Amino acid sequence: MTGETRPAHAAVPGPDDLLTAVVETLRDEILPQAGGRSRYLLKACVAALETVRRDLVAGPERAEVEAAVFAALEVQDEQALVSQIRAGLTPERFARVVAELDRRTDVELRVLGRG
């Protein structure tokens, strides 16, 4: 022992760590042995867990960006924005909406690891 003390919580894996471990176990150890329908179902489960993990990690950043987009567009939420779009937008408003939605898309792509 080095005499170094670690916080008690340092050894406790977080939700992201747990999901990563489950995904890796399913994908790397169980999936190669599966066949047919079981293989398909395991792939679907792995994809779902990866989505949950990604959403868990990115959730706070997504929420911040979404709130900033709605504030910049002076709408309360996505439904209000959809209503405005359906009612028709001026060219200037359309350009502003596109720019803000592009900003939101950039965050989504970064979260997905494609940006």
N, C-alpha and C positions, 0 to 999 in steps of 0.2 A: 504494500500500500504506500502511496506517495504522500499521504497526509492531506491530499486534496479532497475537499468536500464538494459534492454536487448537490444541487437542489433535488429534493425527493421526486419532483415531477419530471426531471430530465430523463429518467428511464422509462417513463410512461409514453407509449406511442400515441400520437394524435390520430384523428380520423383519417387524415390523408395517408399517414403511414400504414394504418390498418387496411384501407382500401387498396393501396399499392401492393401490400403483401398478399391479399386475397387474389387480386388480378394476376400477379406473377405466378402464384401457385396454380390457379386454374389454367392459365395460358401455357406455362412452361412445364408443368408436371402432369396435370390431368388431361388436358386437351390432346396432347400427342397420342395418348392411349385410347381415346374415345373414337367411336366410329358412328356413321349414320346420323340418326336423329339426335343422339346424345351429343355428338360433335357440334351439330348445328346449334343446339340449345346452349351448350357451353360457350360457343362463340357469341351468341346473343347476350348471354349473361355477362361475359367479359366486356363487351361493348357498352352495356348498360352501366356497369360499375365504373368504367372509365369515364363515362359521361357524368355520373354522379360525382366522381372525384374531381373532375375538371370544374364542374359547377361549384362545388364546395370551395375549392381553392380560389376561383375567380369571382365568386359571388359578391364580395364587398366592392371590388373594382367595377364590376358590371353595374351594380346599383348606383355607385357614384357617377359613372358616366351617363347612365340613363337619366338620373335626376338632373345632371347638367344639361343634357340634350333637351329635355322637356322645359327646363328653365329658360334656356336660350331661345327656344321656340315659343315661349310664353303659353304653354299648354299644361294642363294638369297631369295628363297621362296619355298613354298610347291611344286609348279610345277617343279622346278629344282630338288628337292629331289625325286619326283616321277620319273622323267626322269632317274636319276642315278639308282634308284631301278630297273626300267625296263631294264636298260642296263646290270645289274648284279653288285653285290658288292663282294668284297673280304670278307673272314670271319671276318677280323679285322674291316673293314668298316661296315659290317652288325651288328656286336656287338655294335659298337659305335652308329649307327642309332637306334637300339633297345633301348639302354640305354637312349638316348635323348628323344625318343618318349615316353618311360615309364615316364620320368620326366614330360612331357607335360600331359600325362594321369593322373598322380597323382594330378596335379593342377585341371584338369577337374573334377575328382572325389571329390576333396575337395569343389569345387564350387557347385557341385550337392548335397553336404552334405553326400556323401557316402565314404569319405576318411578320 
